[in-house]
Amino acid sequence: MQVFTKISELRKAIEEKREQGCSIGLVPTMGFLHEGHASLISRARRENDCVVLSIFVNPTQFGPNEDLDRYPRNPEGDLRIAETNGADFVFMPEANEMYPRPAATRISVSGITSLLCGASRPGHFDGVGLIVSKLFHIVKPHRAYFGMKDAQQVAVVSRMVEDLNLDVEIVPCPIVRGEDGLALSSRNVYLSPEQRSQALVLSETLRKAPEWLAEVGGDTERLKARISTRIREMPLADIEYVEILTYPDLEAPSAEVESSWIIALAVRFGSTRLIDNRLLTRDDLAKVIHSIPMQVAKGE
């Protein structure tokens, strides 16, 4: 495994691989790697000849009151996980390498960035679009791997790739959870034992959501209310949003149910903001609701 801090050196190494006919897989991360990231690296290893892991805490996706300075970092541990799971190249640039001067270019995907996390984090997805676009141009991967814990990010990046005709396949990968059910996140380290215990309500409600959806006859507003009520039973929980939308277009569900739905949550426990979600395919929806096209979205 080779570690690079300079764009020019990484490009040269990747170009040598390309000349050998190798396929390139990219795993973009902000570091402080856990088993969720490890699963992305492992999948990229299985599906590509060369795996590039980027580790960069991107300042352009953090707002002025967010946790850029306190975002957890563990470069030594990251390199161990990268090597164990099969990364060939690790790209760990400094901020002035990626942004030698303030960026004058924005990558803005409208519509799907105006709700969910985008509503409370203005500019966040512009920063995501910019850094992911930069990495795609630097690495020129055949495939790029993203975890579905941040499903909105996957939707945004996928739409950017579609709109700009970028020659890369976006590979969404399943959420990885701890033994207790909590979705793995670098920010979980900030949770106190009591906060973590109460945060399990997120995975609990998502697990029960299909059953509850059937009980309310497909009424999305009643399901959202039921999920919110259960979460509020946890005294340390502060709900930012509970939403049910189509996926990946992130629109209000309609009676036709022609696409998947996502049940998306953002909840704070103390100063730690957690997100989680569950994707329900059209087949999933058909299994839990009889005559679903006539019954969904009664609350609209």
N, C-alpha and C positions, 0 to 999 in steps of 0.2 A: 504494500500500500504506500502510495506517495502523497505527501501533503504539499499543497501549494498556497501561497498567499498573494501571488501576482497573477493578474489576468493573462498577461502575455505568456507566462510559463505554462499555465494550465492549457491555454489554446494550443500551444506547440505540442504538448503531450497528447491531447485529444486528437489533433490532426494526424499524428503518427498512427494512432489506433484506427482512424478512419481510412488511412491509406492501406491498412492491413485488412480492410473490409469488415471491421468490427461494428456491431450495433452498440449505441450509446444509450444508457439509461441514467436519468437524473433524478435525485431525491433532494429537493430543496428543503432546508430546515433552518431554524434559528438556534439549534443546539440544545444543550441540556437534555440529551437524548434519553429515551426510555424505550420500553418494549414496543410501543406503537411505532416509533421511528425504526426500530430494529426490524419490524415486520415489513416496512417499506423497502429497506435496504435488501432484505432477503428476497423479496419478490423481484426487485430489480435485478438481483444477481441471477435468479432463475431464468429471466426473460431476456437478458442482454449479455453481450460479450464483455462490455466494459461498464462499470458502475461509477458514477460521479456523485458524491455527496457534498452538498454545499452547507456550510455552517456560517450564518451571518445574521446577527441581530439587526434587522433593517430599521434604521431610524425613521424612514419616511412613512412607515405605517403606524407609528405611535403618535398620539395626540399630545398636547402640552401637559396634560395632567395624568398621563398614563405611565406605566411602569418600565420605561426604557432603561433607566439607570439601575433599577433593582431586578430586572429580568434575570432569572437564574442562569449561571454559566458554569460549565465544568469541562473545559477543553480536553483535559487528560482523560476523563471518563468517556467523553464523546469519541475520542480516537480509539479507545479500546472497543467500544461497541461497533464503531465503523469497521474495524479490522475483523472482529469476530464474525460479523455478518456479511462480509464479502465485498466491501467497497474497494475499488481500485485506486481512485483518486479522491482526496478530500480537499475541498476548496475553502480556506478559512481567511478571507481577506479582512483587512482593516477598513473602517468606514471611509477613509480618504482614498482608498484604492477603488472602491465602488463609486464614490461621489467625490472626485477631486475638487469640485466646486458645486455649489447648490444646483440641483437639477432644475432646468427650465422646462422640461418636458413632463407632461402628465399622461398617464394611461388611465382613462376614465371609462368604465362600463356603466352606462346609465340604467335606470330602472331597477335591476335586481340588487343594486348597491344602496338603494335608498331606504331599505327596511331591515328588519332583524338587527344584526350587529352594525350595519351601516348607518342606521338611524341614530344610534348613540355614539358612534365613533366616526364623525364626519371626516372624510379624507383618508380613512384607513384603507379602503380598497383601492384608492388611487395609488397609494404607496405599495400595496401588494402587486397591483398590475405593473407598476414601474419596475420593481425588483425582479419579478418573475420574467418580464420581458427581457430585462438585461441578462439574466441567467440563461434564458433560451438563446439569446444572440451570442453569448460567450461560449456556451457548451454545445449548442446545436444538437440537442439530444433527439433520438428517435422516439423515445418515450419519457414521460415525466410522471412521477408517482406522488400522489397527495392523499392524505388520510381524510376519511369522510366525517371525522369528528367536527371539522370545520367545513360543513357541507356547503355553506354559502361561498366560501373561498373556492371550492371546487367548481361551483356553478359559474363564478365570476371568471376564473381562469379559463374554463372550457369555452365560455362565450367569447372571451378575448381571442382565443386561438381560432375559433370559428370565424369571427368577424374579420380578422387580419390574415386569414389563410396561412397561418403558421404551420410549418411542416413538422408537427410533433403530435404524438398521441398522448392524450391525458388519461392516466390510469387511476381511477378512484379506488381506494383500498378500504376495507372494513375497519370500523372502530375497534380498537383493542381496549379491553377493560381489565381492571384488577380483579382479584379473586372476590372482592366484595361487590363488584359490579360498577364501581366508579370508572368513568371513561378516563384513560390515562392522559395526563396533561403535564407539561413542565411546571405549570403554576400550582399543581396539587401540593407541592412541597411547602407552600405557604399556609396550608390548612392546619388548624389545631386538631387534636384528636376528636374533640366534640364537633367541630365544624365538618370534619370528614364524615363522621358518623351521620350527621344530619343531611349531608350532601348526597347520601345514598338514595334519598327520596327522588332524585332526578332519574336514575336508571329504573327505580321501582315504578314510577308513573309511566315511563316509556314502555316498560315491559307489559304493563296492564292496559295500555292505551287501546289495542285492538279489541279487547274484551269490552272496555268501556264504550268504544265507538259503536259496537253492536248494540249495547244496552240503550244508547241514546238514539238509535235508529239512524246513524249517520249524521246527526246534527253537530257540526263542527264547533259552533259556539258553546253548546252544552258540554262538549268534550273539553274544550279549553277551560271552561269554568271549573269542571271537575278536577282537572289537572292542577289548576291554580289553587283551588281549595286545599287539595292534599299537600301541596308544597308549602302553603302558608301555615300548615300545622307545625312546621319546623320553626321554632322561634328565631333562629339565626338566619333564616332564609329571607332574602330581599329580591323579589322577582323583578327582572328587567323586562322580559317578554316571555309569553307562551303563545306560539303561533302555529297554525296549520295552513300550509300552502301547497300548491302544486310544485313538483320538482322535475327539471331544474329551472323552470321559468319563474318560480316564486310569485305566483299569482293566486288570487282567491279561488278556492275550489268551486267548481261549477257542477251542475247536475249531471253533465255528461261523463265525468270522471274518465277522461281520456288519457291521463298521465298519472304518474306516481304522486303520492302526497308525502310531505315531510312534516313531522311534528318536531318543532324546534324550540329549545329552551335556553334562556340565559338567566342565571340567578347568581347573586352575590352572597357569599358567606364571609362576613367581615369585609376585608378589603380585597378578597379573592373572587374574581369573576369567572364563573364556570359556564361552559356551553355544552350542550348535549343534544342529540336528536335521534329520531327513528324514522327510517324511510319505509313507507308502505307502498308496494307496487300495486298496479291495477288488479293483479291476481290476488294479492293480499286483501285488498278492499272487498273484492267479490266474495271471499271466504267468510268475512265477518259481518257482512250486511246483505240481507236478501233484497233483491230488486234495488240495488244501490243507486242507479241513475235517477230514481224517483224520490230518493230519501235524503241525499246528501245536502249539506249546506242549508238546512232549514233556518239557521239563525241569521242568514244574510237578508 
